[in-house]
Amino acid sequence: MPEYLIDEAVEDYAFLNTSAEPPLLQELIDQTNVNMGWPQKLSGRLVGRTLKMLSALTRPKRALEIGMFTGYSALSIAEGMPDDGKLTCCETNPRAIDFAKTFFERSEHGHKIDVIFGRAMETLDTLEGPLDFTFVDADKRNYLNYYLRVREMTRPGGLIVLDNVLWSGKVLQPESEIDDVLVETNRRIAEDPGVENVFLTLRDGLNVVRVKD
Ligand SMILES: C[S@@+](CC[C@H](N)C(=O)[O-])C[C@H]1O[C@@H](n2cnc3c(N)ncnc32)[C@H](O)[C@@H]1O
């Protein structure tokens, strides 16, 4: 995705006027940049602090992350969870898992996080609901599958947050199959009478969905 979808000066201003992440997460960003390929996969401060805020407001006990990478968003969500909360993370990249675990071990919130290696659709079949909170941020080809499956598993009042729903703006003029999946996912959410949602034009787009009570 381009570095800035939103006007660069506006995004910089929002970044500078958002709470900083804790020092451990700043170190995680630095180390991801130095040691990992495609470090731009990491969501960053605006999305991370939004996840922390939503988690702290809703205090989820059973949370799920689909697409963990180096653990930045996982630790952001875990930060807002109660001490006995459990966040299950699905990830296919063993290097990213090893990297993330070194930071989970150093974090006071790391004990809340379990990592499951493997394709998320397969992992989802092994998990039981109900879920209080899910962050979807893995392969876009499966976004609609992830949404529909997680929607079934989410309790009334629970949240589902999907990243990259603007898909660098390609949802406006879809050309590829993956573009179509993003468009279809956003449409299905907007037309689902069982949920309410806010489509935030934050960074690459963040769709915040709440299953109605
Ligand atoms: C955009 S990155 C996640 C970034 C992370 N949520 C953050 O904010 O720092 C997407 C991750 O999904 C993982 N992934 C891709 N396909 C997957 C699949 N089918 N199941 C589980 N994880 C997958 C990739 O290995 C990658 O680490």
The ligand as a Tripos MOL2 file, in Angstrom:
@<TRIPOS>MOLECULE
LIG
   27    29     1     0     0
SMALL
NO_CHARGES

@<TRIPOS>ATOM
      1 C1         -0.4890   -7.4360    7.7710 C.3       1 LIG1
      2 S1          0.3270   -8.7210    8.6230 S.3       1 LIG1
      3 C2         -0.3150   -8.5790   10.2590 C.3       1 LIG1
      4 C3          0.1560   -7.3420   10.9770 C.3       1 LIG1
      5 C4         -0.1670   -7.3200   12.4490 C.3       1 LIG1
      6 N1         -1.5860   -7.5540   12.6890 N.3       1 LIG1
      7 C5          0.2160   -5.9670   13.0120 C.2       1 LIG1
      8 O1         -0.6460   -5.0940   13.0840 O.co2     1 LIG1
      9 O2          1.3850   -5.7610   13.3310 O.co2     1 LIG1
     10 C6         -0.4820  -10.1590    8.0380 C.3       1 LIG1
     11 C7          0.0410  -11.4550    8.6440 C.3       1 LIG1
     12 O3         -0.8760  -12.4980    8.2930 O.3       1 LIG1
     13 C8         -0.1430  -13.6850    8.1130 C.3       1 LIG1
     14 N2         -0.9570  -14.5820    7.2940 N.ar      1 LIG1
     15 C9         -1.1150  -14.5760    5.9490 C.ar      1 LIG1
     16 N3         -1.9520  -15.5400    5.5650 N.ar      1 LIG1
     17 C10        -2.3650  -16.1750    6.6960 C.ar      1 LIG1
     18 C11        -3.2500  -17.2460    6.9630 C.ar      1 LIG1
     19 N4         -3.9040  -17.8740    5.9810 N.pl3     1 LIG1
     20 N5         -3.4380  -17.6160    8.2480 N.ar      1 LIG1
     21 C12        -2.8020  -16.9760    9.2660 C.ar      1 LIG1
     22 N6         -1.9490  -15.9480    9.0710 N.ar      1 LIG1
     23 C13        -1.7260  -15.5470    7.8150 C.ar      1 LIG1
     24 C14         1.1490  -13.2340    7.4510 C.3       1 LIG1
     25 O4          2.1890  -14.1730    7.6470 O.3       1 LIG1
     26 C15         1.4090  -11.8890    8.1170 C.3       1 LIG1
     27 O5          2.3230  -12.0010    9.1840 O.3       1 LIG1
@<TRIPOS>BOND
     1     1     2 1
     2     2     3 1
     3     2    10 1
     4     3     4 1
     5     4     5 1
     6     5     6 1
     7     5     7 1
     8     7     8 2
     9     7     9 1
    10    10    11 1
    11    11    12 1
    12    11    26 1
    13    12    13 1
    14    13    14 1
    15    13    24 1
    16    14    15 ar
    17    14    23 ar
    18    15    16 ar
    19    16    17 ar
    20    17    18 ar
    21    17    23 ar
    22    18    19 1
    23    18    20 ar
    24    20    21 ar
    25    21    22 ar
    26    22    23 ar
    27    24    25 1
    28    24    26 1
    29    26    27 1
@<TRIPOS>SUBSTRUCTURE
     1 LIG1         1 GROUP 0 **** ****
